[in-house]
Amino acid sequence: MIGFRVCKRERKVEVKWVDAFRALPVANISDVMSRMTAAGPTLRPFYTGATMTGAAITVKARPGDNLMVHKALDIAEPGDVVVVDAGGDLTNAIIGELMVAHAAQRGLGGIVIFGAIRDSAELLSGAFPVFASGVTHRGPYKDGPGEVNVPISINGMVIHPGDLICGDADGVVCVPLNDTETVFAAATKKHQAETAQMANIKLGKNDRAWVDATLTKLGCEVLG
């Protein structure tokens, strides 16, 4: 039934890319995707730990209801990231510490909730990657409907089942499966350039000539 179904994931990003992207900042990944792919500033980390990377298991949930999230946690494979479009509604929490403990026990790579969570203090003190839009003590319903492994969108960022999901302190970004190699090469080059620039800044050798060159090119009048 459309709107209430569990679909089979037909493809997923290779583990080699999941591992490779772990060394890259989300900001660098976003930059080389023309800064056009983002889930918005409301998705914030609720954990203490390293960068999150993994293949997406997607959930389209009715706001305030987590029945299909439970199903996704049960069928996800080790390393997968469960990504939930709960409409961004913050009225009811979609997950709490019990569901996160279940996900961690199964070896999943993380959970992203476009919606609310609860038990925030416990999640913040833990190492399991959780991203969410907000916090509320009000618990969820478990009636459905909802869909698992269908295309979803979070603030305009489209996510297909099996796409690569990356998250760190700056937020979450989705890398389409077919673009992983291209994005990795570009993001690696960007990261290396910024690492070299940081070294020059610390040595007082950072080249700032581009600022005046840009102002001149744009016709800016510099007085005084």
Number of C-alpha atoms within 10 A of each C-alpha: 7 8 14 15 16 18 12 12 16 8 12 17 21 15 13 8 17 20 12 12 23 17 13 19 18 24 20 20 25 19 15 19 18 8 11 11 19 19 19 16 11 16 25 21 22 25 20 15 15 14 17 26 28 30 33 31 31 30 28 26 26 23 24 25 21 27 19 25 29 16 14 23 21 12 14 21 16 16 20 26 30 28 29 29 25 25 18 20 17 20 18 22 27 33 24 19 16 10 15 20 14 14 25 19 10 16 15 22 23 27 26 25 26 29 28 30 28 21 15 19 11 12 22 16 12 17 14 23 26 27 28 26 20 22 19 16 14 15 18 20 15 15 12 18 18 23 27 27 23 19 15 22 17 19 16 12 16 17 26 23 26 23 25 29 29 25 27 22 19 13 19 28 24 25 25 17 21 11 12 18 12 11 20 19 12 15 23 19 14 17 17 13 11 13 12 11 15 14 12 13 12 9 9 9 11 13 10 8 8 9 9 12 11 11 12 12 8 9 9 10 8 8 4 3
